[in-house]
Amino acid sequence: MDNDNQTLTTNELATLPLDHNWYQKLASNFEIIQPYLNKLDTDELEVNDLKNKFEDMSEKLNIYETNIEAIVKILSDYDVPIQIVNGKVVETEEGE
């Protein structure tokens, strides 16, 4: 359900026979809640920023990994005893 198109249930309170004190308490509750809602908005922005940073780092890591694989392939083509084992570049014995 789209929150922008919903009417607040509190709008219906105007038709109820409630005293002024009750409305003041209700308004006070909203004032108490508002800073927390603002904090949630800030937290959402921070989470989105961290997601973007993670995606950027993941892309860079994939590029680095591809580059390392290419370097190891080139070196092994020139008979340098090197290979990737369990994600690590290791020196190998000649003839392996």
N, C-alpha and C positions, 0 to 999 in steps of 0.2 A: 504494500500500500504506500502510495507516495505521500510523504509527510507534508509537502507543500500544499496539497489539495484537501487536507483534513481540517475539519473545524475542531476547535478545542472544546472538550467537554465542559470546561470551565465557563464557556460562553452561556451555557444553559443555567448556570448558577444565578444569573440575574433574575430569573423568573421565580426563584425559590425565596420564601420569606425568611431570609437570614439577616441577622443584625450586622451593624457596621463593624463591630469588633471582629466578627468572623471573617469579613472581607480583608481587614487589616492583617489578620493572621495568615490568610491565604497569600496576600501580597508579600508578606515577610518571608514566607516559604519560598516564593519565587526568587526573592533577593538572596536568600541563602543558597539556593541551587545554582544561580547564574554564574558565580565564579568557577564552580565545578564544571559547568558546561563549557565555559571559556577555556579551562584547562584541558578538557577533552579535545577541543578544537586544536589547541596548541600541540597536544600529544599526537593527534592525527597527522599534523603537518610534519612533526619530527619522525614519525614512523614512515611516512611516505618518503621523506628525505633519506632515511636509512635504507629503505628498499631500493631507491635509485642508486645509492652508493654501492650497495651489495651487487646490483645488476652490473654496474660499471666495473667493479672489481672482478666479478665472474668473467666478464668479457675479456678483461686484460689477462686474467689467469689462463683462459683458454688460448689466447694469442701466445703467451709466454710458453705454454706447454707445447703448442704446435711448433714454435720456433726451436725449442730444445730438441724435439723429435727430429726436425729437419737438420739441425746441427749434428746430432748423433748419427743420422743416416749418412750425411756427407763425410764425417770422420771415418765411419766404418767402411764407406766406399773406398777410402784411401788407406785401408788396412790398419787403422788405429783400433786397438783392441778395446772397444767401448760399446756398451749397449744399455738399454733401459730395462731394469728388472724391478718389478713391483713399484713402478712409478719413480724409481731413482736411477740416476746415471751411474753406472759402475764400470770399472775397468775389468776386462776379461782376460783370460789366458789366451795367448795366440792359438788359433785353431779351433776355438769354441764357436 
